Each structure stands twice: as C-alpha cells, then as structure tokens.
Amino acid sequence: MSDIAETVSEAVEGAETSRLHSWIAILVALAATFMALCNVKDGNVVQAMAQDQAKAVDAWSYYQAKSTKQNLAEATLDQLTVEKALTATASPEARALLEQKILAYTAAVKRYEGEKETIKKSAEGFQADYDRLNVHDDQFDLAEAFLSISIALFGITALTRKRGMLVVALAFVAAGLVFGLAGFLKLDLHPDFLARLLG
C-alpha cells in the first residue's frame, strides 16, 4: 500500500513541478519580450539624445561665433567713435563717411545681439529636450535591469521549486513593467536615487 501512496505522491509532485515550470516558461517569455521592446525603444531614445546633444553643441558654437563677431563690431564701433571725435577738422565727406560706418556697426551690434538670443533659446531647447529624453532613457534602463534580474530569479525558482522565490521574481517583473510602461507612456517617473546609483 505504501508503494501506491508513494507513486501517487510522486505523480502529484511531478504535476505541480510541471505546472510551475510551465508558468515560469510563460513568465520568462513575457519578461524577455517586454525587455526586448524596452531595449529597442531605449536605443531610439539614445539616438535622439545624441542628436539633441550634437545640435546643442553646434548651437552653442554658433552662439560663440556670433559673440565674437559682436565683440569685433563693438571694438570697431569704439574705434570709429574715437576717430570721429579726433577728426573734428576733417572734411564733411570724411565725417559723413565716419558717421555712416558708425551707424552700420551700431546696427550690426544690435543684429548680433538679437541673433545670439535666438540661438541661445534654440540651444537651451535642445538641452531641455535632452534632459527630458534622459529621464526616459533611465526608465528603460531600469526596466531592463529589473526584468533581467527577474529572469535570473525565474531560473532559480525552476531549479529550487521555491514558491517564495517566484514571488520575489514577480516583484522584479512588476518593477520592470512599471518603469518600462513609464518610458513608453512618457510619464515623469524618475527614481533619482537609483539613477545616480547605477549611473
């Protein structure tokens, strides 16, 4: 009679193990699929960040070039103003030419100042977009990390058949899903502590 009870017990245990392995296989497949989608989206976010960073660097370089031109125009304007003051006895044509040049350089200084402001706003816009994208990059990175850990824990669960380990693995899947969905939905969920710790 004990042989029958032992056989039944082994059959029941085998069925439970088989069911547990089936659930683990399904959960691993789902976690890996979502992790792959997060990875693809994260790659796109990183490319957009690189473009914004390059555009910001270009804009700030252009801003610096305009500043240099403005400084040269201001120096020339100062020089022309002094020259005008020193040539009080110059001919009316010479004084008119100096006055014309002073007006041209005054207009150039004002124009450069306006152009610099436009370029500055553009560069700051690229930087703001980079910072916004960086939040989503961190979200996808955290999603991938949590999902990778969950897959490892699922493997340990399959080997040890400990249901408590399954619960821990599911907690990591949940965290990965939260951060992944936050990235896809462009939510402002950013755990600064984890980002700094892993960054």
Biotite code that builds the C-alpha atoms (Angstrom):
import biotite.structure as struc

atoms = struc.array([
    struc.Atom([0.000, 0.000, 0.000], chain_id="A", res_id=1, res_name="MET", atom_name="CA", element="C"),
    struc.Atom([2.876, 2.350, 0.744], chain_id="A", res_id=2, res_name="SER", atom_name="CA", element="C"),
    struc.Atom([4.180, 1.879, -2.811], chain_id="A", res_id=3, res_name="ASP", atom_name="CA", element="C"),
    struc.Atom([0.875, 3.145, -4.218], chain_id="A", res_id=4, res_name="ILE", atom_name="CA", element="C"),
    struc.Atom([0.879, 6.172, -1.894], chain_id="A", res_id=5, res_name="ALA", atom_name="CA", element="C"),
    struc.Atom([4.470, 6.941, -2.845], chain_id="A", res_id=6, res_name="GLU", atom_name="CA", element="C"),
    struc.Atom([3.693, 6.638, -6.566], chain_id="A", res_id=7, res_name="THR", atom_name="CA", element="C"),
    struc.Atom([0.655, 8.904, -6.221], chain_id="A", res_id=8, res_name="VAL", atom_name="CA", element="C"),
    struc.Atom([2.706, 11.406, -4.216], chain_id="A", res_id=9, res_name="SER", atom_name="CA", element="C"),
    struc.Atom([5.452, 11.460, -6.887], chain_id="A", res_id=10, res_name="GLU", atom_name="CA", element="C"),
    struc.Atom([2.869, 11.872, -9.646], chain_id="A", res_id=11, res_name="ALA", atom_name="CA", element="C"),
    struc.Atom([1.238, 14.798, -7.834], chain_id="A", res_id=12, res_name="VAL", atom_name="CA", element="C"),
    struc.Atom([4.605, 16.414, -7.131], chain_id="A", res_id=13, res_name="GLU", atom_name="CA", element="C"),
    struc.Atom([5.630, 15.911, -10.777], chain_id="A", res_id=14, res_name="GLY", atom_name="CA", element="C"),
    struc.Atom([2.431, 17.530, -11.988], chain_id="A", res_id=15, res_name="ALA", atom_name="CA", element="C"),
    struc.Atom([2.925, 20.508, -9.646], chain_id="A", res_id=16, res_name="GLU", atom_name="CA", element="C"),
    struc.Atom([6.532, 20.867, -10.808], chain_id="A", res_id=17, res_name="THR", atom_name="CA", element="C"),
    struc.Atom([5.436, 20.621, -14.426], chain_id="A", res_id=18, res_name="SER", atom_name="CA", element="C"),
    struc.Atom([2.799, 23.326, -13.866], chain_id="A", res_id=19, res_name="ARG", atom_name="CA", element="C"),
    struc.Atom([5.351, 25.543, -12.059], chain_id="A", res_id=20, res_name="LEU", atom_name="CA", element="C"),
    struc.Atom([7.827, 25.119, -14.921], chain_id="A", res_id=21, res_name="HIS", atom_name="CA", element="C"),
    struc.Atom([5.118, 25.941, -17.438], chain_id="A", res_id=22, res_name="SER", atom_name="CA", element="C"),
    struc.Atom([4.230, 29.140, -15.596], chain_id="A", res_id=23, res_name="TRP", atom_name="CA", element="C"),
    struc.Atom([7.895, 30.065, -15.276], chain_id="A", res_id=24, res_name="ILE", atom_name="CA", element="C"),
    struc.Atom([8.444, 29.484, -19.004], chain_id="A", res_id=25, res_name="ALA", atom_name="CA", element="C"),
    struc.Atom([5.487, 31.706, -19.873], chain_id="A", res_id=26, res_name="ILE", atom_name="CA", element="C"),
    struc.Atom([6.644, 34.444, -17.474], chain_id="A", res_id=27, res_name="LEU", atom_name="CA", element="C"),
    struc.Atom([10.221, 34.303, -18.795], chain_id="A", res_id=28, res_name="VAL", atom_name="CA", element="C"),
    struc.Atom([8.953, 34.599, -22.371], chain_id="A", res_id=29, res_name="ALA", atom_name="CA", element="C"),
    struc.Atom([6.755, 37.596, -21.488], chain_id="A", res_id=30, res_name="LEU", atom_name="CA", element="C"),
    struc.Atom([9.505, 39.310, -19.472], chain_id="A", res_id=31, res_name="ALA", atom_name="CA", element="C"),
    struc.Atom([12.060, 38.752, -22.243], chain_id="A", res_id=32, res_name="ALA", atom_name="CA", element="C"),
    struc.Atom([9.666, 40.064, -24.909], chain_id="A", res_id=33, res_name="THR", atom_name="CA", element="C"),
    struc.Atom([8.872, 43.217, -22.952], chain_id="A", res_id=34, res_name="PHE", atom_name="CA", element="C"),
    struc.Atom([12.583, 43.674, -22.195], chain_id="A", res_id=35, res_name="MET", atom_name="CA", element="C"),
    struc.Atom([13.365, 43.439, -25.929], chain_id="A", res_id=36, res_name="ALA", atom_name="CA", element="C"),
    struc.Atom([10.746, 46.097, -26.706], chain_id="A", res_id=37, res_name="LEU", atom_name="CA", element="C"),
    struc.Atom([12.205, 48.343, -23.997], chain_id="A", res_id=38, res_name="CYS", atom_name="CA", element="C"),
    struc.Atom([15.667, 47.797, -25.461], chain_id="A", res_id=39, res_name="ASN", atom_name="CA", element="C"),
    struc.Atom([14.555, 48.842, -28.945], chain_id="A", res_id=40, res_name="VAL", atom_name="CA", element="C"),
    struc.Atom([12.793, 51.945, -27.622], chain_id="A", res_id=41, res_name="LYS", atom_name="CA", element="C"),
    struc.Atom([15.786, 52.786, -25.418], chain_id="A", res_id=42, res_name="ASP", atom_name="CA", element="C"),
    struc.Atom([18.048, 52.609, -28.472], chain_id="A", res_id=43, res_name="GLY", atom_name="CA", element="C"),
    struc.Atom([15.815, 55.112, -30.252], chain_id="A", res_id=44, res_name="ASN", atom_name="CA", element="C"),
    struc.Atom([15.813, 57.386, -27.206], chain_id="A", res_id=45, res_name="VAL", atom_name="CA", element="C"),
    struc.Atom([19.622, 57.254, -27.011], chain_id="A", res_id=46, res_name="VAL", atom_name="CA", element="C"),
    struc.Atom([19.879, 58.187, -30.713], chain_id="A", res_id=47, res_name="GLN", atom_name="CA", element="C"),
    struc.Atom([17.558, 61.153, -30.171], chain_id="A", res_id=48, res_name="ALA", atom_name="CA", element="C"),
    struc.Atom([19.616, 62.205, -27.150], chain_id="A", res_id=49, res_name="MET", atom_name="CA", element="C"),
    struc.Atom([22.816, 62.083, -29.223], chain_id="A", res_id=50, res_name="ALA", atom_name="CA", element="C"),
    struc.Atom([21.188, 64.227, -31.916], chain_id="A", res_id=51, res_name="GLN", atom_name="CA", element="C"),
    struc.Atom([19.995, 66.784, -29.351], chain_id="A", res_id=52, res_name="ASP", atom_name="CA", element="C"),
    struc.Atom([23.426, 66.896, -27.763], chain_id="A", res_id=53, res_name="GLN", atom_name="CA", element="C"),
    struc.Atom([25.117, 67.433, -31.147], chain_id="A", res_id=54, res_name="ALA", atom_name="CA", element="C"),
    struc.Atom([22.608, 70.149, -32.068], chain_id="A", res_id=55, res_name="LYS", atom_name="CA", element="C"),
    struc.Atom([23.128, 71.883, -28.712], chain_id="A", res_id=56, res_name="ALA", atom_name="CA", element="C"),
    struc.Atom([26.913, 71.843, -29.176], chain_id="A", res_id=57, res_name="VAL", atom_name="CA", element="C"),
    struc.Atom([26.503, 73.244, -32.702], chain_id="A", res_id=58, res_name="ASP", atom_name="CA", element="C"),
    struc.Atom([24.130, 75.953, -31.475], chain_id="A", res_id=59, res_name="ALA", atom_name="CA", element="C"),
    struc.Atom([26.466, 76.999, -28.657], chain_id="A", res_id=60, res_name="TRP", atom_name="CA", element="C"),
    struc.Atom([29.382, 77.111, -31.135], chain_id="A", res_id=61, res_name="SER", atom_name="CA", element="C"),
    struc.Atom([27.294, 79.293, -33.424], chain_id="A", res_id=62, res_name="TYR", atom_name="CA", element="C"),
    struc.Atom([26.390, 81.471, -30.428], chain_id="A", res_id=63, res_name="TYR", atom_name="CA", element="C"),
    struc.Atom([30.088, 81.857, -29.639], chain_id="A", res_id=64, res_name="GLN", atom_name="CA", element="C"),
    struc.Atom([30.834, 82.821, -33.251], chain_id="A", res_id=65, res_name="ALA", atom_name="CA", element="C"),
    struc.Atom([28.122, 85.497, -33.108], chain_id="A", res_id=66, res_name="LYS", atom_name="CA", element="C"),
    struc.Atom([29.576, 86.742, -29.813], chain_id="A", res_id=67, res_name="SER", atom_name="CA", element="C"),
    struc.Atom([32.995, 87.052, -31.425], chain_id="A", res_id=68, res_name="THR", atom_name="CA", element="C"),
    struc.Atom([31.509, 88.970, -34.373], chain_id="A", res_id=69, res_name="LYS", atom_name="CA", element="C"),
    struc.Atom([29.612, 91.212, -31.963], chain_id="A", res_id=70, res_name="GLN", atom_name="CA", element="C"),
    struc.Atom([32.784, 91.902, -29.974], chain_id="A", res_id=71, res_name="ASN", atom_name="CA", element="C"),
    struc.Atom([34.667, 92.797, -33.169], chain_id="A", res_id=72, res_name="LEU", atom_name="CA", element="C"),
    struc.Atom([31.826, 95.077, -34.272], chain_id="A", res_id=73, res_name="ALA", atom_name="CA", element="C"),
    struc.Atom([31.784, 96.771, -30.834], chain_id="A", res_id=74, res_name="GLU", atom_name="CA", element="C"),
    struc.Atom([35.567, 97.264, -30.933], chain_id="A", res_id=75, res_name="ALA", atom_name="CA", element="C"),
    struc.Atom([35.350, 98.727, -34.437], chain_id="A", res_id=76, res_name="THR", atom_name="CA", element="C"),
    struc.Atom([32.464, 100.961, -33.343], chain_id="A", res_id=77, res_name="LEU", atom_name="CA", element="C"),
    struc.Atom([34.526, 102.240, -30.404], chain_id="A", res_id=78, res_name="ASP", atom_name="CA", element="C"),
    struc.Atom([37.460, 102.886, -32.708], chain_id="A", res_id=79, res_name="GLN", atom_name="CA", element="C"),
    struc.Atom([35.282, 104.757, -35.207], chain_id="A", res_id=80, res_name="LEU", atom_name="CA", element="C"),
    struc.Atom([33.704, 106.846, -32.432], chain_id="A", res_id=81, res_name="THR", atom_name="CA", element="C"),
    struc.Atom([37.146, 107.883, -31.181], chain_id="A", res_id=82, res_name="VAL", atom_name="CA", element="C"),
    struc.Atom([38.282, 108.590, -34.736], chain_id="A", res_id=83, res_name="GLU", atom_name="CA", element="C"),
    struc.Atom([35.219, 110.766, -35.299], chain_id="A", res_id=84, res_name="LYS", atom_name="CA", element="C"),
    struc.Atom([35.985, 112.763, -32.145], chain_id="A", res_id=85, res_name="ALA", atom_name="CA", element="C"),
    struc.Atom([39.604, 113.253, -33.227], chain_id="A", res_id=86, res_name="LEU", atom_name="CA", element="C"),
    struc.Atom([38.733, 114.369, -36.750], chain_id="A", res_id=87, res_name="THR", atom_name="CA", element="C"),
    struc.Atom([36.678, 117.432, -35.896], chain_id="A", res_id=88, res_name="ALA", atom_name="CA", element="C"),
    struc.Atom([38.507, 119.351, -38.573], chain_id="A", res_id=89, res_name="THR", atom_name="CA", element="C"),
    struc.Atom([38.031, 116.688, -41.251], chain_id="A", res_id=90, res_name="ALA", atom_name="CA", element="C"),
    struc.Atom([36.108, 117.358, -44.406], chain_id="A", res_id=91, res_name="SER", atom_name="CA", element="C"),
    struc.Atom([32.319, 116.977, -44.322], chain_id="A", res_id=92, res_name="PRO", atom_name="CA", element="C"),
    struc.Atom([32.613, 113.978, -46.675], chain_id="A", res_id=93, res_name="GLU", atom_name="CA", element="C"),
    struc.Atom([35.040, 112.225, -44.300], chain_id="A", res_id=94, res_name="ALA", atom_name="CA", element="C"),
    struc.Atom([32.828, 112.958, -41.297], chain_id="A", res_id=95, res_name="ARG", atom_name="CA", element="C"),
    struc.Atom([29.739, 111.713, -43.209], chain_id="A", res_id=96, res_name="ALA", atom_name="CA", element="C"),
    struc.Atom([31.580, 108.511, -44.123], chain_id="A", res_id=97, res_name="LEU", atom_name="CA", element="C"),
    struc.Atom([32.587, 108.004, -40.472], chain_id="A", res_id=98, res_name="LEU", atom_name="CA", element="C"),
    struc.Atom([29.001, 108.636, -39.368], chain_id="A", res_id=99, res_name="GLU", atom_name="CA", element="C"),
    struc.Atom([27.739, 106.132, -41.946], chain_id="A", res_id=100, res_name="GLN", atom_name="CA", element="C"),
    struc.Atom([30.205, 103.495, -40.702], chain_id="A", res_id=101, res_name="LYS", atom_name="CA", element="C"),
    struc.Atom([29.239, 104.190, -37.075], chain_id="A", res_id=102, res_name="ILE", atom_name="CA", element="C"),
    struc.Atom([25.561, 103.663, -37.934], chain_id="A", res_id=103, res_name="LEU", atom_name="CA", element="C"),
    struc.Atom([26.361, 100.432, -39.826], chain_id="A", res_id=104, res_name="ALA", atom_name="CA", element="C"),
    struc.Atom([28.374, 98.989, -36.940], chain_id="A", res_id=105, res_name="TYR", atom_name="CA", element="C"),
    struc.Atom([25.748, 100.086, -34.392], chain_id="A", res_id=106, res_name="THR", atom_name="CA", element="C"),
    struc.Atom([23.134, 98.187, -36.422], chain_id="A", res_id=107, res_name="ALA", atom_name="CA", element="C"),
    struc.Atom([25.461, 95.158, -36.671], chain_id="A", res_id=108, res_name="ALA", atom_name="CA", element="C"),
    struc.Atom([25.948, 95.080, -32.887], chain_id="A", res_id=109, res_name="VAL", atom_name="CA", element="C"),
    struc.Atom([22.177, 95.160, -32.345], chain_id="A", res_id=110, res_name="LYS", atom_name="CA", element="C"),
    struc.Atom([21.630, 92.496, -35.010], chain_id="A", res_id=111, res_name="ARG", atom_name="CA", element="C"),
    struc.Atom([24.235, 90.171, -33.452], chain_id="A", res_id=112, res_name="TYR", atom_name="CA", element="C"),
    struc.Atom([22.632, 90.636, -30.043], chain_id="A", res_id=113, res_name="GLU", atom_name="CA", element="C"),
    struc.Atom([19.225, 89.608, -31.423], chain_id="A", res_id=114, res_name="GLY", atom_name="CA", element="C"),
    struc.Atom([20.682, 86.637, -33.314], chain_id="A", res_id=115, res_name="GLU", atom_name="CA", element="C"),
    struc.Atom([22.523, 85.484, -30.200], chain_id="A", res_id=116, res_name="LYS", atom_name="CA", element="C"),
    struc.Atom([19.296, 85.492, -28.197], chain_id="A", res_id=117, res_name="GLU", atom_name="CA", element="C"),
    struc.Atom([17.550, 83.347, -30.820], chain_id="A", res_id=118, res_name="THR", atom_name="CA", element="C"),
    struc.Atom([20.477, 80.916, -30.956], chain_id="A", res_id=119, res_name="ILE", atom_name="CA", element="C"),
    struc.Atom([20.622, 80.758, -27.143], chain_id="A", res_id=120, res_name="LYS", atom_name="CA", element="C"),
    struc.Atom([16.927, 79.826, -26.949], chain_id="A", res_id=121, res_name="LYS", atom_name="CA", element="C"),
    struc.Atom([17.474, 77.135, -29.569], chain_id="A", res_id=122, res_name="SER", atom_name="CA", element="C"),
    struc.Atom([20.473, 75.664, -27.715], chain_id="A", res_id=123, res_name="ALA", atom_name="CA", element="C"),
    struc.Atom([18.580, 75.706, -24.413], chain_id="A", res_id=124, res_name="GLU", atom_name="CA", element="C"),
    struc.Atom([15.658, 73.962, -26.146], chain_id="A", res_id=125, res_name="GLY", atom_name="CA", element="C"),
    struc.Atom([17.950, 71.166, -27.347], chain_id="A", res_id=126, res_name="PHE", atom_name="CA", element="C"),
    struc.Atom([19.350, 70.816, -23.823], chain_id="A", res_id=127, res_name="GLN", atom_name="CA", element="C"),
    struc.Atom([15.864, 70.681, -22.306], chain_id="A", res_id=128, res_name="ALA", atom_name="CA", element="C"),
    struc.Atom([14.831, 68.006, -24.814], chain_id="A", res_id=129, res_name="ASP", atom_name="CA", element="C"),
    struc.Atom([17.994, 66.041, -23.987], chain_id="A", res_id=130, res_name="TYR", atom_name="CA", element="C"),
    struc.Atom([17.167, 66.219, -20.261], chain_id="A", res_id=131, res_name="ASP", atom_name="CA", element="C"),
    struc.Atom([13.580, 65.087, -20.926], chain_id="A", res_id=132, res_name="ARG", atom_name="CA", element="C"),
    struc.Atom([14.785, 62.155, -23.008], chain_id="A", res_id=133, res_name="LEU", atom_name="CA", element="C"),
    struc.Atom([17.360, 61.246, -20.362], chain_id="A", res_id=134, res_name="ASN", atom_name="CA", element="C"),
    struc.Atom([14.541, 60.574, -17.883], chain_id="A", res_id=135, res_name="VAL", atom_name="CA", element="C"),
    struc.Atom([13.010, 58.061, -20.309], chain_id="A", res_id=136, res_name="HIS", atom_name="CA", element="C"),
    struc.Atom([16.420, 56.532, -21.033], chain_id="A", res_id=137, res_name="ASP", atom_name="CA", element="C"),
    struc.Atom([16.838, 55.920, -17.303], chain_id="A", res_id=138, res_name="ASP", atom_name="CA", element="C"),
    struc.Atom([13.344, 54.403, -17.143], chain_id="A", res_id=139, res_name="GLN", atom_name="CA", element="C"),
    struc.Atom([14.120, 51.926, -19.909], chain_id="A", res_id=140, res_name="PHE", atom_name="CA", element="C"),
    struc.Atom([17.498, 51.111, -18.358], chain_id="A", res_id=141, res_name="ASP", atom_name="CA", element="C"),
    struc.Atom([15.841, 50.363, -15.020], chain_id="A", res_id=142, res_name="LEU", atom_name="CA", element="C"),
    struc.Atom([13.122, 48.306, -16.720], chain_id="A", res_id=143, res_name="ALA", atom_name="CA", element="C"),
    struc.Atom([15.775, 46.188, -18.444], chain_id="A", res_id=144, res_name="GLU", atom_name="CA", element="C"),
    struc.Atom([17.697, 45.748, -15.196], chain_id="A", res_id=145, res_name="ALA", atom_name="CA", element="C"),
    struc.Atom([14.644, 44.649, -13.208], chain_id="A", res_id=146, res_name="PHE", atom_name="CA", element="C"),
    struc.Atom([13.467, 42.323, -15.978], chain_id="A", res_id=147, res_name="LEU", atom_name="CA", element="C"),
    struc.Atom([16.927, 40.750, -16.304], chain_id="A", res_id=148, res_name="SER", atom_name="CA", element="C"),
    struc.Atom([17.008, 40.106, -12.572], chain_id="A", res_id=149, res_name="ILE", atom_name="CA", element="C"),
    struc.Atom([13.521, 38.610, -12.725], chain_id="A", res_id=150, res_name="SER", atom_name="CA", element="C"),
    struc.Atom([14.554, 36.199, -15.482], chain_id="A", res_id=151, res_name="ILE", atom_name="CA", element="C"),
    struc.Atom([17.513, 35.056, -13.381], chain_id="A", res_id=152, res_name="ALA", atom_name="CA", element="C"),
    struc.Atom([15.203, 34.595, -10.392], chain_id="A", res_id=153, res_name="LEU", atom_name="CA", element="C"),
    struc.Atom([12.773, 32.592, -12.519], chain_id="A", res_id=154, res_name="PHE", atom_name="CA", element="C"),
    struc.Atom([15.655, 30.269, -13.385], chain_id="A", res_id=155, res_name="GLY", atom_name="CA", element="C"),
    struc.Atom([16.486, 29.831, -9.713], chain_id="A", res_id=156, res_name="ILE", atom_name="CA", element="C"),
    struc.Atom([12.798, 29.222, -8.991], chain_id="A", res_id=157, res_name="THR", atom_name="CA", element="C"),
    struc.Atom([12.658, 26.486, -11.614], chain_id="A", res_id=158, res_name="ALA", atom_name="CA", element="C"),
    struc.Atom([15.683, 24.782, -10.071], chain_id="A", res_id=159, res_name="LEU", atom_name="CA", element="C"),
    struc.Atom([14.727, 25.113, -6.420], chain_id="A", res_id=160, res_name="THR", atom_name="CA", element="C"),
    struc.Atom([10.917, 24.941, -6.810], chain_id="A", res_id=161, res_name="ARG", atom_name="CA", element="C"),
    struc.Atom([10.586, 27.536, -4.044], chain_id="A", res_id=162, res_name="LYS", atom_name="CA", element="C"),
    struc.Atom([7.378, 29.477, -4.382], chain_id="A", res_id=163, res_name="ARG", atom_name="CA", element="C"),
    struc.Atom([8.779, 32.333, -2.295], chain_id="A", res_id=164, res_name="GLY", atom_name="CA", element="C"),
    struc.Atom([11.440, 32.882, -4.977], chain_id="A", res_id=165, res_name="MET", atom_name="CA", element="C"),
    struc.Atom([8.643, 33.063, -7.549], chain_id="A", res_id=166, res_name="LEU", atom_name="CA", element="C"),
    struc.Atom([7.041, 35.900, -5.583], chain_id="A", res_id=167, res_name="VAL", atom_name="CA", element="C"),
    struc.Atom([10.365, 37.799, -5.493], chain_id="A", res_id=168, res_name="VAL", atom_name="CA", element="C"),
    struc.Atom([10.795, 37.256, -9.246], chain_id="A", res_id=169, res_name="ALA", atom_name="CA", element="C"),
    struc.Atom([7.269, 38.557, -9.853], chain_id="A", res_id=170, res_name="LEU", atom_name="CA", element="C"),
    struc.Atom([8.063, 41.659, -7.781], chain_id="A", res_id=171, res_name="ALA", atom_name="CA", element="C"),
    struc.Atom([11.031, 42.383, -10.070], chain_id="A", res_id=172, res_name="PHE", atom_name="CA", element="C"),
    struc.Atom([8.836, 41.822, -13.142], chain_id="A", res_id=173, res_name="VAL", atom_name="CA", element="C"),
    struc.Atom([6.320, 44.300, -11.720], chain_id="A", res_id=174, res_name="ALA", atom_name="CA", element="C"),
    struc.Atom([9.048, 46.904, -11.153], chain_id="A", res_id=175, res_name="ALA", atom_name="CA", element="C"),
    struc.Atom([10.329, 46.342, -14.696], chain_id="A", res_id=176, res_name="GLY", atom_name="CA", element="C"),
    struc.Atom([6.833, 46.729, -16.103], chain_id="A", res_id=177, res_name="LEU", atom_name="CA", element="C"),
    struc.Atom([6.260, 49.956, -14.172], chain_id="A", res_id=178, res_name="VAL", atom_name="CA", element="C"),
    struc.Atom([9.448, 51.590, -15.437], chain_id="A", res_id=179, res_name="PHE", atom_name="CA", element="C"),
    struc.Atom([9.025, 50.241, -18.966], chain_id="A", res_id=180, res_name="GLY", atom_name="CA", element="C"),
    struc.Atom([5.455, 51.486, -19.228], chain_id="A", res_id=181, res_name="LEU", atom_name="CA", element="C"),
    struc.Atom([6.506, 54.835, -17.736], chain_id="A", res_id=182, res_name="ALA", atom_name="CA", element="C"),
    struc.Atom([9.058, 55.110, -20.542], chain_id="A", res_id=183, res_name="GLY", atom_name="CA", element="C"),
    struc.Atom([6.590, 54.161, -23.273], chain_id="A", res_id=184, res_name="PHE", atom_name="CA", element="C"),
    struc.Atom([3.885, 56.448, -21.890], chain_id="A", res_id=185, res_name="LEU", atom_name="CA", element="C"),
    struc.Atom([6.380, 59.291, -21.280], chain_id="A", res_id=186, res_name="LYS", atom_name="CA", element="C"),
    struc.Atom([5.460, 59.535, -17.604], chain_id="A", res_id=187, res_name="LEU", atom_name="CA", element="C"),
    struc.Atom([7.614, 61.607, -15.277], chain_id="A", res_id=188, res_name="ASP", atom_name="CA", element="C"),
    struc.Atom([8.586, 58.698, -13.014], chain_id="A", res_id=189, res_name="LEU", atom_name="CA", element="C"),
    struc.Atom([12.268, 59.070, -12.180], chain_id="A", res_id=190, res_name="HIS", atom_name="CA", element="C"),
    struc.Atom([13.837, 57.477, -9.131], chain_id="A", res_id=191, res_name="PRO", atom_name="CA", element="C"),
    struc.Atom([16.830, 59.796, -8.820], chain_id="A", res_id=192, res_name="ASP", atom_name="CA", element="C"),
    struc.Atom([18.486, 57.601, -6.189], chain_id="A", res_id=193, res_name="PHE", atom_name="CA", element="C"),
    struc.Atom([18.539, 54.513, -8.435], chain_id="A", res_id=194, res_name="LEU", atom_name="CA", element="C"),
    struc.Atom([19.594, 56.526, -11.480], chain_id="A", res_id=195, res_name="ALA", atom_name="CA", element="C"),
    struc.Atom([22.508, 58.072, -9.575], chain_id="A", res_id=196, res_name="ARG", atom_name="CA", element="C"),
    struc.Atom([23.432, 54.732, -8.049], chain_id="A", res_id=197, res_name="LEU", atom_name="CA", element="C"),
    struc.Atom([23.534, 52.970, -11.409], chain_id="A", res_id=198, res_name="LEU", atom_name="CA", element="C"),
    struc.Atom([24.740, 55.976, -13.439], chain_id="A", res_id=199, res_name="GLY", atom_name="CA", element="C"),
])
